[in-house]
């Protein structure tokens, strides 16, 4: 270990040994659990492409040969909070041998809706009836979701460009009048009034 690393090691040890009402190991595990939970909440709330990534991951699991129940269980921990319970419910039903059309049936109307899950469920029910590849359909669903996110971002950027024009115009209009129009009017007025006085 180099001499430059010793201060950091000693600082880390001192931080853990500072007397506190909670033991150091508990502080480390509690902080890590809190940080992971907070990061998961922030990621689920702030990542607009999370559902498309989830669909890509689910499609990759299915193309790799996992049965649908195992694939759903594999991707459920990485999915946004609104989809976790629904995906696990479908995985449980499929693992118990339920018909895919029944397993992917809509959840009770009392729970809040998840349009991403509804789209996935429609695709899975259609695939179960027709025998079409579920993995290919899920890939198309992911592309569609990314396109929607891209279009929404483009619309927000265009709207921001329009909204910025108003304040910029209000800022530059007085300067344009004071520096561009007023000197011309004063110069013309001086010539006209000066010529009239003669």
C-alpha angles and dihedrals in degrees: 000000000000124000090246093060096054096079091055093048092049092047091051092050092047091051091055094045097050108117111257136160089249122059115250095246091052090049091053096047093042091049092048092048091047092047093048093047092048092047090051092051092046092047093049092048099041106036109086092183095052093103093050090050089049090052091049091050092048091049091050091051091051093047089050089060104258115147112248094253092053092044091053091049090049095054099037096086091054095046127099116270094255091062105039098085094042094050092047091049091053091045091053092049092048091047089053089054101256119161108265091234089057094041093052093045114131117276119249115292092240093075122077114266127253110199091193091058091045091054091048092047092051090050093048093048091048090048092050092051097044102032092234119151110276093198093058092048091049090052090054090047090054091050090049091051091050090050091052091050091048092050091048091050091049091050091050091049092050091047090050090052091054093045092050091055094068099056091040090053091050090050097047100037095074091047091049091050094046097043102030113027104027095056091049092050092047091048092049092044090051092053095043095045092040091051091046092051090056 
